[in-house]
Amino acid sequence: MTTQPGRVAEQDFDTSPWWRQRYCWLVISGPLVVVIAALSTMVIAYRGADPVVQEYVSQHLPKGLDPRVAVSMRPAEMSAAMVRPVGVKPVN
């Protein structure tokens, strides 16, 4: 079949539905895999969350700091509580 320049023959177009196109599934599969991996990671993290062990926390805290208070502290607050000013001796 001959066509005029600038015109495309009707046979060259694929008229099948979008779900039958292979490239469509190739494009969709990447983000879909990422979403499934993120959801499964979230479920694993939620179900298998490690509890805070009080003995470990109390062993590694400076003397005088209540472990129940330390568990609720943010990391920045914890590091500020653990730093002693120069010249101050630890309480025994």
Secondary structure, DSSP 8 states (H G I E B T S, - for coil): ----TT---GGGS--S-GGG-HHHHHHHHHHHHHHHHHHHHHHHHHHT-----HHHHHHTS-TT--HHHHHTS-HHHHHHHH---TT-----
